[in-house]
Amino acid sequence: MKPAGGPGPAASEGVGRTGRAGRRRWPVLRTLCATPRLFIAAALALAVGLLLPSAVTTHLATRFLIAFNADSGLCVLLAAVMMQRS
């Protein structure tokens, strides 16, 4: 006898909310689909941090701060575009 409120047969068989077995997405992919603006900004920050010429900065902390500023600026810009469209 199953306890009241416990998971039903769908949870034990690997069936997701949509009722399709075996079609669950990975958590990282689900997060990527839910917050694409965050990942776009993070990719830009990574690119800025790696591709910044050494003539601009020699310190790792300065390079990190420039990449973080690019990331936060793009996040704000993409959020503003999203708000403008809705």
N, C-alpha and C positions, 0 to 999 in steps of 0.2 A: 504494500500500500504506500502510495506517494504522500509526502507531507503536503499540506495545503499551501499554495503559493509557490511551490517549487517549480523548477523549469519543466516545461512540457516536452513532448517527444521531439519537437522541432529543434530544441537546443542541443539535444544529444546526437541528432543525426546530421548536424552541420548545415542546416537549412537557415538561411538568413531571413531578414524581414520580408524580402520580396517573394520568398517561397521557393526560390531556385537553389537547389543543392549544388555545392561546389563553386559558386560564383562570388564568394566573398572576396573583397579587395584587401590588400595588405593595409595595415594602419597608416603607413607612411604615404601610400598612394591616396588613401582616403583624405588625409590631412592636406596633401598637395592639391587635391581637387576642391577642397573646402576653402582654402586660403591661398589662391594663386598669387595675389599681390605680394604677400609676405615672401614667398619663394622667389619671385622675380626680383624683389629688392635685395634679398640675401644673395642671389646669384650675382647681381651687380656689385654688391659690396665685396664679394670674394674676388671678382674680376678686377675691381679697382685696387684692392689690396695686393693682388699678385702682379698686376701689370704696371703698377706705379713705378716710374723710373727712379733709380737710386739717386739721381741727381736732385730730385725733389726733396727727398728725406732719407736720412741715414739711420734714424732711430725706428725701431719696431713699433714703439708706442705711438709715434706720430703717424706712421703708416696705418695703424689700426684705427686711430681717431679719424683720419681722412676717409677711410673705408666706411666707418660707422656713420659719419656725416652724410656720405652719399647714400647709404642704406636708409637712414631715417628721412632724409629729404625725399627720396623716391617713394617711401611708404606714405608720407603725407600727400605727395602729389597724386599717387594712385588712389588714395582714399578720397581726395577732393574730386577726381574725375568720376569715381563711382557715385558720390553724392550728387554730383551735377547731373548724371544720367538718370537718377531715380526720381 
